[in-house]
Amino acid sequence: MQLHFPSPVCSTSNRASLPFLPLSLSIRRPKIVRCCSINGSEKAQQRRATAYPFSEIEPRWQKHWDENKTFRTPEDIDVAKPKCYILDMFPYPSGAGLHVGHPLGYTATDIISRYKRMKGFNVLHPMGWDAFGLPAEQYAIETGTHPRVTTKRNIERFKAQLKSLGFSYDWDRELSTTEPDYYKWTQWIFLQLLKRGLAYQAEVPVNWCPALGTVLANEEVVDGVSERGGYPVIRKPMRQWILKITAYADRLIEDLETLDWPDSIKEMQRNWIGRSEGAEIEFLVIDSNGSEKQDISLCVYTTRPDTLFGATYLVVAPEHPLLPSLISDEQNELVEQYIELASRKSDLERTELQKEKTGIFSGTYARNPATGEVIPIWVADYVLGGYGTGAIMAVPAHDSRDFDFASKYKLPIINVVRPTSGSFDITGAYADEGIMVNSSNVSAGLDFNGLSNKETASKMIQWLEHTRQGKKKVNYKLRDWLFARQRYWGEPFPVIFLEGTGEMVPLSESDLPLTLPELDDFTPTGTGDPPLSKATSWVKTVDPVSGLPARRETSTMPQWAGSCWYYLRFMDPKNPNALVDSAKERYWGPVDIYVGGAEHSVLHLLYARFWHKVLYDIGIVSTKEPFQCLINQGLILGEVEYTAYKDKEGKLVSVDANDSLSEYSQEKVPPEMATKIGDSYVLKDHPNIKINARAYKMSKSRGNVINPDDVVSEYGADSLRLYEMFMGPLRDSKTWSTGGIEGVHRFLGRTWRLIVGPPLPDGSYRDGTVATDNEPTLEQLRVLHRCIAKVAEEIQETRFNTAISCMMEFINAAYKWKNQPKEVLEVFVLLLSPFAPHMAEELWFRLGNSTSLAYQPFPEAKSEYLKETTVVLPVQINGKTRGTITVEKGCSEEDIFKLALADEKLCKYLNGGKIKKKIYVPGRILNVIVVKQEVARS
């Protein structure tokens, strides 16, 4: 396809031959920005000497790609060609915009996308916005600005920043979860869940934040306060919408095996789902007088039914529904106080292994069905009401949490499993396999002593089922998904409730989307009612079928909802009649490469997989999983910060002088005052004083955020892209260094001057390039094709840093050549293009090409140029290796010896001596025996 190309950067020297070109463009350096911490006239001169005109090149090529829709994936494609669907995790468009950590994953997917296009693939590489959520609404509450206005402004900023980095997104497929045309289908999916009994309402204890006026997920609560804003959070029962994700628990585990995901992420999902096999056991409740309570038994779940003889007490969660009937009058006040304290903690805090266990005696007891003995019932917050039955049998001899609790409250500890070798450790719990002891009750017909604990577990379940005191049970840590928020800025639920009866009626699919009403007041009501309850004319409605008065649901869906399925809508974003066209889904699905942060390794990925499986079951999608390959990019940390310590008298203290530095005051050290000696950092002026050197996650509070806009202004987008890939392996965390980006900027400058030539006296550049029409030499072709092979391999393996190193080696080698053949330079520009697309497009055009290189075939390495024709030969003098020489394979012994004599390093060992013998092992080693010649006496 012929495209109109922008004119290249040029000088006025040849304007007569190229009348259509613009006026000469010299390098105009933008002002130095604070975030990069660049100081000194010497560095500024170095940058000018290594510069290239990126500030002119990059905006023009971005405009060209935009106007020509270079990266648009057409609706009608050749389905006979292979496809590659490459997706970044949906970003939330925050008001702060991007920092330099964000482009890391985006650059990686862009490199792969560009590479795949050049390899002949149909590439789908879209971008959109997960734009519903708490931050925009909170900002609206604080400023009175409607969330829609804030969201639109933030999206525009994010989009401009992404475009400034030259990412090859198909912007015609841009989506936002806040658009009614999009969330119509989110609501449609909810209706399908409702039809299949996978969505229901229930009264559940939730993390309620009065200040934010919403329910928070466990992960959004830290130390009893909201992660956002630090507002107090309490546990409170509320009627909520819930999705039955547990119905898919086994499939969510089993299908992980089919995915090309990091093992650590798979394991995190398995642990989150937490499938376990065990038994449910019924314990009869005994009151404080020793009488059995009629019609009340406590059901516990355990994965260790073999240890039932060692159960010395029971523990119920503070929110257990039977707890009110278990509390004695004497303990009522104390238990109520404990329940109140527990309500202020998140589930994560309550189950933290390191925390000290707390609890309170309920005042009642239960009977152990195996021993027949009466054991106390306690209330403790390390047991969760949402896991298992909300009650456990405590076996302190064989569970560490139970052991800590029993030790603290002086409860009995009875060993029932001994190690197969050795003896009991009375200082802790023994949780491994072993042989049963103390596990016999003749009256109950039980005697497991001497059996393995595995065999005992099976026999115990059989006995429990036979006596109707328990049964075998599979359980999951995974809880059903609490799917509602008491907020305005989210998807409305497509249901109504009939007045009087409260019967829930789903909306007809033809009535979708149910759009949000306009509101001026987004503040929480303070009663638990969502802000939507203020839209009375919207809330009050009529059932279109019966004509009865009804009210709408005033909670909204959580932010996770829209991001569960966006990858499907990208396949067919403008379809008004279906979520996705089936033929397009069959071609594009699943996502081939999905890149995002490991912080989304559980919730987003688990929820999206759940929805996808539901859609698979109802025939909407053709694959069992949404994302075939998952890549988690590492973090980019802020620049290293140096900290010195001083005692109360103001004297410097070395960090290795004391194990605890908390008693000393801290003082930040400017980077120029720190230096590294060995493995430690010290003060330049006081090298005996060691200091701390640490890089932190970028955050506003630390003041270490680096804005990519500033970096692009100072160094160019290609330099930023290249540096983020060059910092280290994609999946590793890395530390930002301004010195590092200067290095890759110099590399791009060298590349520019190698092909275009040095700047003219006025700072501008000649037209065209310095490329020649000479036939490449054999050595030039060898260097080129080794680079082709290496870069292609490293892109496919996402080892972008080593691909860049290889291109740097090529440039170093090319600078030694007497001429620069056009045939070689064109191929190298194609190799560079996925990494530095702006410069590559400009050079490609200057080399005489009239179409974009975006769809040019990626170079193929030819095997005849990859064969090694030289060997590095060690040279020994009198049996001691003194150096090496590089020789052609098949080189004669005589020629090899001549090369050794000509080597500057080796000749000093040969001069002044007599060569007695030469030993040459072809291709392996050359050993020269030299004897010193005696000086003749006169």
N, C-alpha and C positions, 0 to 999 in steps of 0.2 A: 504494500500500500504506500503510495507516494504521499508524503506529508509536507506541509510548509514548515521549513525550519527557520529558527531565528538566526540572525547573522552572528558570526563569531566575533570574539574580541580581537581587535586589530589596531594597527597603527595607521597613520595617514600616508605612509610612504608609497603605497600602491593603490591609492584611491582611484586612480584613473582606470586600473584594470578591474576594479570591483566597485562600480559606482553605487551599488545597492547597499553597501555596508555603511554602518553608522560612523559617526565621528570617532576618532581615536579614544580609547578608554584606558586611562592609566590606573595604577593601583591606588585606591583611596583607602587608607587604613582608618577604620572606625576608632572611636575613642576607647581607651583601655577601661575595662570594667573592674569593679572592686571584687566581684566574686572569684575572679581568677587569680588574684593576689600577684599581679605581675608588676614588678618595679624595676627601675634602673634603665638608663639610656642605652647601656650596652646590650641588654636583652631586646630593647625596642629596635636597635640597629640590626641585630641578628634576624628578627622577624621580618624586617623590611627586605633584608638580603635573601631570605628564603621564601618570600611571599609569591603568590600567584593571584590573579584577579578573580577570586571566588565571589567577591561581593557584587560583581557584575554578571558572572556566569550563572550562579545558582538561581537567582530570582527569574532570569530569563528562561532557563530550562524548566523551572517549575511552572511558569506561565504557559510554556509550550505544551507540556504534558497535560495541563489542565484544559487548555483550549482544544487540543486534539483528542482528548479522552484516550490517551495512549494506553492506559491500563484498564480500560473498560472491558469487562467480560460480557460479550454479547449474549442475548437470550437464546439465539439460535446458534449452536456450536456444532462442530463436527464431533459427534459422540464416538466416532471410531478412534479418535486420538485419546491417549491416556490423560487422566485428570489428576490435579493435585489441589486439594482444598486446604489452604493454610490460614489459620485463624489466631488472632490475639484475643486474650480474655477481654471481654467487654469492659472498658474503663468507665469509672464514675467521673463525670466532668466536674471536678471540684473548682472552687473559685480561685485556688492558688495556682492553677495551671500545672504544667509539667515541671518536674525537676530532672536533673540529668540521669537519675536512676530509671525513669520511665522508658526512655528510648532504647534501653538495652535489649529488651525482648522484641520491641518493634523493629529494630534494625536487623536482628537475627531473622525474623520472619520475612523481612523485605529482601534480604540477601537470597534466601531460599526461593522466594517467589520469582525474583528476577532470573535466578539460575534455571528454575524449572521452565519458565517461558522460553528461555534460550535453548532448552533441551527438547522443545516441541510439545510440552504439556499444555492442556487447557488449564489455566490457573484461576482459582477463585480466591481472591485476597481482599475481603471487605473490612469495613470499620463502622462502628456505631457506638451508641451511648446507653449505658445502664443508668438512666437519669432520674428515676424515682428514688426516694429515700429521705432519711432523716436530716442530713446536712442542709439541703435546700429549704426544707420546712422550718428548721430551727433558725436559719438566716431570715426567713420570712417573718417569723415571730419577733425577732430582734429588730428588724428594720422596717417592717410593713410592706416589703417588696413581695409581690406574688411569686411563688416558687417557679411558675412557668417563665417569668421574666428572667429570674436568676439563672435558671437552667439553660435557657436559650443563649444568654450572654456567655455562660461558661462553656457551652458547646462550641460557640464561635471562636472563643479563645483557644480551646484545645485543638480544634480543627486547623486553625491558622498555624499553630505551633507544629503540628504533625506535618502539614504541607511544607513548612519551612525546612524540614529535614529530608524532603525528597522521597517520602515513602510512596510506594506504588500501589496504593489502595484504589479499588474501584469505588469512587465516591458516588456513583449513580445508585449504589446499593445501600447507601447510608441509612441507618435505622436509629430510632430513639424509642426506648420503652415507654416514654410518656405520650407518644402520639396515639390518638384513638384508633387509627387504622392498624396500629400494631397491637395495642392491648385488647382490641376486639378478640384477637385469637388467643391471648392469655386467658381471657374470660371464657372463651370457647373450650379451652383445655380443662379449665376448672369444672365446667358443666359435664365434661366426659368423666372426670374423676367422681363427680357427684352421682352420676348415673350408675357407676360401677361400685358404689359403696366405699370408695376410697377417700371421700371427704365427708366429715361429720362434725358435729358440735358437741363439746363436753365441758363440764366444769373442771378446770385443772388449776393447780397452783402455778403461778407465773411470776416472773421477775417484773414487778411493776415499778416504774419510775414516775412518781408524781410530777416532778419538775418537767420532764420531757413529755409526760402524758401518754406514755406508750408502754407496751410489753417489750422486754428485751430478751434476746436469746442468751443462753448461758455464757457464750463467748463474748457478749457485749457488756458483761458485768465483771469488774475487777475490784477486789477487796471491798465488796459491798456497795460500790458506786458505779455509775454508768461510765463506760469507756469514753464516751463522748460527753464532755462537760463536767464529769466528776460529780454527778448528782446522786443523792441517796437512793438506794433500790431496796424494795421490800418484797417478800413473798406474799402473794395474795391470790385467793381463788377467784377465777373469772371464767365466764362462758366464752369459749374460743372456737374458731374453726381449726380443725386438725386434719392433716392428710395422713392416710394409713400407709406410710412408707414401709412399716414393718412387714406388710404383706409381701414385699419384694426382697426381704432381707437375704434369703438364701441365694436368690438369683444375683443380687448385688455382689455377693461374695464370690460365687462360682464363676461369673463372667469376667472377673478381674484377670483370670488366667489367660484370656484371649487378647489382652491389651499390651501394647508396647509402652508401658509406663515405668517410671522409676520404681524399684522394689520398695523403697522407703514409703512412697505414696500408697502403693497397694497395701502395705502393712498397716499404715495409718487408717485406711478405710476398713480393713478387716477388724482392727482393734476398736474402731468407732462403732461398727455394727456389733461386734462382741458376741458372736455366736458361741453358746456353751451348752453342753448336755449335762443334765443332772436329774434332780427329783424335786417335786413339791411334796412337802410333808405337813400333815395336820397335827398341831399341838393343842390339846384341850386346855382351856383357860381355867385357872384356879384362883378364887378370890382370897383375900387376906385371912379369912377364917378357915381356909383349907377345903372349901366346897367348890365343886365344879360349877362353872357358870353355864347355865342352860343356853343352848343354841348359839354359843360363841366358841369358835375355835380359831386359832391363828395359823394361817398357812404361810410357810416359809419356802423359799427356793434355795437349793444348795447344789453346788457342783461336786460336793464331797459327801454323798450319802454314806460312804464307808466310815465316816468319822462321827456318826450319830451318837455313839456311846460317849464321845468326848464333848458333847454339847452341854455346857454348864450354865448357860443363860441364853435368853432370846433378846434381840434388839429390834425395835420398830422405829420407822422414820417418824419425825415430828409431824409430818402431814398425813400419816396413815389414817384411813377413814374409820378404823375401829378404835383408835386411840382414846377417844372420849369415854368409851365403855370399858376401857382397861385401867383407867386411873382411879386409884382409891381416894377416898375423901381426904385422908391425911396428906397425900402427896399432890393434891390438885393444884394448889397455888404454885408450888415449886415447878411442877411440870408445865403449867401455863407460861411461867416466866421463861422457861427454857425454850418453849415453842416460839415465843416472841423473838428471842435472840437468834434462833436458827433461821427465822424468816428473813433476816437481813443478809444472809450469806447466799452466794451463788452455789450451784451444784459443784462447780469446779473447786471452789474454796472448801466445801464440805468434804470432798473426797480426796483432797491432797494428802498424799501418803506421809509427808514430813510433818504435818501439823499435829499438835497435841490433841488427843481424842477427848471429847467431853460427852457427858450424858447425865441422865437422872433416872432413878428407880421409879417405876410406874405405880408401885404399891401392890401389884398383882403378880401371879405366877402362872406357869404352864407345866404340863406333865410331859416329860420326855418319853415318847412311845416305846423306845428301845429299852431304857433302864427302868421306866416306871417311876422315876424320881421327880420331885417337884423342883423346878428351876425358876429363877426370877426373870421378869420381863422388864427390860430397860428401854429408855428412849434415848437415841443418840443421833446426831446429825451426820455421822459418816455413813449412815444408811439412807438411801434415797427412796422416796415414795414412788418414783417413776420406774425403778428398776426391779425386775422380778415381781415379787408380791409386796414390796415395801417393808419386808420383815426378814430377818436372818436368824439362823441358829448359830450361836457363837461357839467356836471350838478353839479356845485360846492356845492350846498346845500345838495347833497345826495351821494357824493363820496369824500373820504378824500384826494386823490391825486389832484382831480380837485379843492377842497376847498383850499388846500395849494397854488396851482398855481394861482387861482383867487385872493386870499388874497394878494399874493406877487405883482401881476401886476394890482391890483385895477380893476378887472373885476366884472360884476354884479353877484350877488348871489340871486336866487329866490327860495324860498321854495315852493314845490308843493306837498309834502307828510308830513302830520303832524302826530305825535304819536297818537295812539288810546286813550291814556290818558296822561295828562301833556301838556307841551308846547314846542315850539322850543328852541333848545340850539343854540344861535347865535355864540357860540365860536367854533363850529365844524360842520361836516357834519352828517346828520341823514340818516343812510343807512338801517334801519329796515323797517318792514311793517307798514302801516298806512292808513290814509284816505286822499283822494286827495283834494287839495285846489289850487287856482290860476291856474286851468286847464280847462279854458273855452274859446271858440272862436265861437261866434254865427255865424259869416260869413262863417266859415268852417263847421258849423253844429256839433261842438264838445262841450260837456259839461260833464266833468267827476267829477266835484266837488261833494264831499260826498260819492263817491264810494270807495271801497277798492282798493289799488294799484294793487292787483292781478287781479281783474276784469277789471281794467283799462288797464292793459298790454294786455289782450286778445282783448278788444274792440279796442285799438289803432292799433294793428296789422291788425285787420279786416278793419279798416278805411284806413290804408296805402295801403293794397292790393287793396281795392276798388278804391282808387284814383290813383293807380299805382305809388305811391311814396315810396313803400317799400314792404317787404315781410318777412314772418316768416323764421328764419334761425337757424340751429344748427351749432355751431362753436367749434373749438378745439384750445387749446394753442399749442398742439403738431404740430410741423412743419415736413414737409417731410425731410427725412434723407439725409444730405449732405454727399455723399458717394465717395469722392475723396480726395487724398492728392498729393501735388506736390513734391513727394519724390521718391527716387529710391527703398528703401527697403520695398517693399510691393507687393501684387499680381497684375500682369499686367491685364488690362481689355481685355477680349477676343473679341475685335471689331477692325475694320479698317474703315478708311474714304477714299472714292474715291477722287482722285485728280480732281480738277476742280469743281465738284458739291458739294463736302463735304458730300455726302450721307454716312450714317453710315451703315456698313454691319457687322453683327455678324459672328464670326468664326463658322465653323462646329464643332459639339461636338467631331467629330473624330480627330480634330486638337488639342485638349487639351491634356496636358497642354501647354499653351503659357508661356514659361519660360523667366525669366529675362536674359537680355544680361549681359555679363561681362563688368564692368566699372572700370576704375582706378580713375576717378574724380567724386566725389559725391557731390561736392559743389553746392549750389544754383546758378542758372544762373544769378540772379539779374534782370531778365526781367519778371519773373513770369512763364517762361517756366520750366517744371520739369527737373531734371537731366537726365532723360531718353532721352530727346531730343538730348543729346550729342551722343547717340548711333545711328548715322545716318544710318549705314548699317542695323540696326535692325528696325528703324523707317520706312525706305522706303521699301515697299513690293509690292506685286501684288495680286489683288483680284483673288483667285483661280477659281472663277466661270466665271467672265467676261474677265479676263486677263488684266484689266485696272490697271494702277499704283495707288497705295494707300499708306496711311501712318497709322502707328499704334497710338493708344492712348498712350500718354506719362505720364499722371497721373497714380497713382496706387491706389489700394483700401486702405481704412483706416485699422488700426490695429483691429478694431472691427470685420472685415469681417471673419477672420479665427476662431475667438472665438465664432461665432454665432451658430456653428453647430458641434463642435468637439465631443460633447457627443454622437452624432450619429455614427461618424466614430469609436469611441472606441468599438462599438458593433461589428464591422466588419472591422478591420483596414487594412487588406491585400487584400481586394476585388478590382481587377483591372477593373471590369466591371460595378460596381454599387456603388453609394454613400454608401448604406447599403443594405444588404440582407433583403428582406421583412419579412421572417420568424424570423430572429434574431431580427429585430426591434420590431415585434409584441410581442416577448418574453421579451426582456429587457426593452422596453419603458413603461412608461417614466422613467426618473431618479427618484429614490425613495427618496434619500436624497442628497441635494445639499448644500454644506457648503462654505461660503466665506464671505468677508467683506461687511459691509453695504455700503461702498463707491461705490459698483457696483449695488446698489439697483434700479437705474433707467436705465441708458444707456445700459449696457451689457444685463441685463435681459429683457429690453424692445425690444432691437434689436433681441435677440435670440428668443423671443416669436413671433415676427413678422415673421422671417424667417420660424420658425416651422409651423406657420399657413399657410404660402404659400405652404410649402412642404406637409402639410395635404390636402390642396385643390387639389394638383396635384397627390395625392395618394402615396407619398413616405413614409409618416409616418401614423401611425394608431391612434395616440392620438392628441388631440387638444392643449395640453400644454406639454412643454419639461421637466419641473421640478416640481414634485408633492409637495415635502416638501422642504422648504428653511430654513436654519439655518444661522444666521449671528453671527459669533463669535465676542467677544469684542476685544478691543485693549489691548496689554500688554505695559504699559508705563514704561519708564526708572525708575531707583531707585529714591527715593525721594531726591530732592535737597533742601538745607536749605539756606536761604538768610537773612542776617542782613543788617540794614540800618544805615548810619552815616550822620550827618549833616556836614556843611561846615567846622566846627572846628574839625571834626574827632570823635565827641562823638556819642556813640551808641544811636539809637532812636528806641523805641518800636513801632511795626507796628500798635498798636492800639492808638498811640499818635496823629495821624493826619489822616484825611480822604484821603489826597493826599500824596503819597510817592514819586512822580515824582521829587521833588526838592532835594531828598536825594541820596547819592551815595550808590550803592549796593556792598555787599561783600559776597562771598560764604563762607558758614560755613561747616567745615568737620563734617560728621555724628557723630563722637565721641564727638563733642563739643556741640551737641544739645540734649535736653531731652524733654519729654512731661509732662506737668503738667495740669491736667484737660483736656480741649479740645484744648489747645494751646501748641505750641512748644516754648521753651525758651532756652537761652544760659545757659549751665551748670554752668559757672562761674558767670553769671549775671542773676539769675532766674527772675528778674523783667523786663528783656528785652525780649519781645516776638519777634519771628522771623517768616518769611514765610516758610512754608513747602509745596512743590508742586512737583508732578510727571509730567513729560512732555513726549510727544510722542517721541519715539526713532528716532533720526536723526543724520546724520554725523555732521551737523553744531553744534549741542549741545554737541557732543562728548559723548552721553549716550547710544550708540549702544552696545549691548552685543552679542558677536558672539557665536552661539550655539556650534561651534567646540571647543571653549575653555571650555565651560560648560561640554560638553561630556568628554573631556580630564580629567577634574578635578573630576567630579562626576559620569559620565556614562550616556548613553542614557536613560536607564530606569528611572534614577533619574530626568532627565530633563522632560521626558514624564509625569511622575507622578506628578512632581511639577506644571507643567503648567495646569494640570487638577485639582489639589488640591487648586490652588490659589483662586478659587471662581467659581460661575456659569459661564458656557461656554459663555453665551451671554453678560456678563458684562465686562466692562473694568477693568483691574487689574494693580496693581503696582508691578514691579519686586522687589524681595528682596532676596539677597544672603543668608540671615539667613533662609529664608523659604525653599530653596532647600536643605540646610544642614539638615533640619528636616526630609524631605522625604527620604533623603539619609540614615539617621540613621534608619528610619523605614525599608528600604530594607536590611540594614545591620543586623538588629534584626531578620528579616524574614530568612535571610540566616543562621544565627547562630542557630536559633530555629530548623531548619531542618537539617543542616549539622553539627552543633556543633561548639564549639569555635575553634579558630586557634591553631595550634600546635606551640611549642616553636620557630620553624624557620619561622613562619608566614604563612605557607602553611596550607591546610585543609586536613582532612582525606578523604578517599574514601567513596563514598556512603553517607548515612545520619544517623541520630540518631533515625530514625523512628523505632517503635516497631510493633510487630504483635499482640499486645493486642487488644481485642475487645474494641471499644470506649464505654465510660460510657454514661449514659443517659444525664448527664450534658454536656459532650463534643459534643454529637450529637445535643443537643438543641442550643448550641452556634454556631455550624457549620451551621445548617440549617437556623437559623435566618440570618446569614451572607449571605448564598446563596440567600435567598428570597430578602434581601435588595439590594445586588449588582445587581441582575438581574433586579429588578424594576428600580433602579437608572440608569443603562445603557440604558434601553429602554426610559427613560425620559430625557436622556442626562444630568443627575445630577451627573457628574462624581466625583465631589468633595466629595459628601456625600457617594458615593460608596467606595471611598478610606478611608474615616473616619471609615466606618464600618469594613473594612479589618484591619485597625489599632486596632480597639477594639478587633477583633478576636485575633490578635497577643498578645495583652496585656493579654487577658484571657488565651491563650495557654501557656504563660510563667509560669502560676501558676499551671499547670497540673504536675502531677508526671511523666507522660510518654506522648509520642507523637505518637499516633496510626497512622500507615501508611495510613489506610483507610481515616482518617480525613485529613492528610497532603496532600494527592494526590488531594482531592477535593478542598482544599484551593488553591493549586498551579494552578488548572484550573481556579478558580475565578480570580486569580492574572494575568493570562496570557494575557488578552487583554490590560492590563495597563503596565505591565513590562514583555514583551515577552521573552527577553533574559534570565533573571533570571529564569523565569518560565520553559522555555525549559530545562535549565541546571538542575534544581531541579527535573523536571519530569523524566529526564534520570537517574539521581542519585537514584531516587526512584525505579528504576528497569524496566522502560518502554523502549521499543525498537523502537517505532514510535513517530513521532512528535505529540505534543498535539494540533496542529493547527486545526485538524478536529475531535478532541475528542468531544463527546457530552458535552454540557455545563451542569453543575450540576442542578438537579431539587430539589427544597425544598420539603420535605415531611411534610404534614400538621400535622401529629401526634407529630412532634417535634417543631411545631410553637405555640402550645397552651401554654398560660401562666399558669404555675403551682404554681406560688408564687404571693403573694400580698405584697405591702409595706404598713404597718399598722402604722398609727400615734399613738403615745403613749402620753397621757396627765397625768400630775401629778396635782391633785387638779384643774382640768379643764383647765390647761395651757399646750399646746403642748411643750414637751421637747425633742422630737426626734422621730425616726421611727425605726421599725424593719422589716426585710423581713421574711415572714413566708410562709409555704406551704399552699395551699388551703385545707380546711378541717381540719386544725390543731386544736386541742382541746384548750379550754380556759386555762386549766391547763398548757399545754405545751407553749402556747403563753406567759403566765405570767412568766414561768421559763426563757424564752428567754429574756424578758424585764428585769428581775432581773440580768441576766448575761451580759447585755449590759453595757459597761464601762461608757457611757455617762449618761445613765438613772439611774444607781445604786446610783450615788451620791445624787440624789434627794430622793431616797428611804431609804438609810441608816440613822439610827438614828431616824427614825419615826415609828409610828405604823400604819399598813395598816388597815384602818377602813372599806373600801369597794372597790370592783372591779366591774367596769361596762364595759362589753364587748359587742359590736355590731359586730356580725360576719362579717369579711371581711371589716369592716369600721373603727373601732376605739377601743382602749383600754384606759379607764380612771381609774386611781388609786387614791383613796382618802386616804391621809396620814395625820395623826395628830402627832404633836411633843410630845414626851414623856417627862414628867417633871422629872428632876433629884431628886432622893430621898434625903431627908435631914437627916443628922445623928443626 
